[in-house]
Amino acid sequence: MSSVFKALSDPTRRRVLQLLRQGPMSAGDISDRFDVSKPTMSAHFAVLKEADLVHAEKAGKSVIYHLKLSVLEEALLGFVHSFGLGADTPEPDEESAK
């Protein structure tokens, strides 16, 4: 879970994930939307892949990135549950009724 939050800690990586919500995109198309060098974007992609938030596939000379939303959902649910929140937590009224 820590690798997911490391990936989400950077605004550029969060923006990449937002772009990928619209559908798969090539690394070049994503990079064109940011005012940073290609090596910097490559480092951002590496962090996102390490956190398993994106899937990369080769398409000729391009790399196409896909969002793995289920991984993000699982990490966020795990985070919420670590604070005792969520559907599995009894309501305070239920606890006092026991």
N, C-alpha and C positions, 0 to 999 in steps of 0.2 A: 504494500500500500504506500510506503514511503516514496517509491520511485514514481508513482502516479502523482503524488502531491509535489514532488520535485519538478515534474514536468509541468504541472499546472501553475507553479509559482511564477513562471515567466509570462508576461503579457504577449509576447510574440508567439509563444507556443499555444497560448489560449486562443489567439486569433487564428492560428493555423487550424486548430480543432473546429472553430466556428465555421471556417471556410469549408472544411471537409464535411460538415453537416449537410451541405447542399449537394454533396456527391463527390465521387473520386476525382482527384486532380493530379496533374503531373507536378513533379518537383519544380520544374521551370515555371509553370503557371502560378504556383504558390509563391515562389521566390520573387516573381515579378511584382507582387503586391506589397513587398517590403523594401525599405530603403537600407538594406544591409547586404554585405558581400555574400557570394555563393558559399564560401566555406563556413560563414556564420550560420547560414540557413541549414547547411548540411549538419552542423553540430546540433541545431534545434531538432532536425529530423531524427538524429541518432538518439536524443533523449526521449523523444516521443516513441520511438521503436523500442527502446530499452524498457519503457514503462508499459509496453504492449498496448498503447492507445491507438496506434496506427499499424496498418499492414501495408507493406511496400511490395509491388510486383513490377517486374521488368516488362516493358512493352517496346520492343525494338531498342532504341537508344534512350528511351525515356524511362523514368521510374514513376509509377502511378501510386499515389497514396490513398488509402481507404481508412475511414474512421472506424474504430472498433468500440462502438458505443457501449456494448455490454460490459467491457472492462471498466469503463468510466463509471457506469451505473453501479457495478459491484463495489468499486472503491468508495464511492460516495455513500452507499448504503452501509458498508462496513464502518465508515467513519461515523455516521449517524448512530449506528448501534453501539459503537464503542463508548458513547456518552449515555447509553441507556435510553435512547430515544427510538421511536419507530413503532411499528404495529405489534411487535412481540412484547412491548412494555405495558404492563397493566396500568390503567388509569388510577390516579390517586384514590378516587372513590371506591374502586374495586378492592384496593389494598386495605382500606380502612373497614370495609364490610366483612373482611375475613376474621 
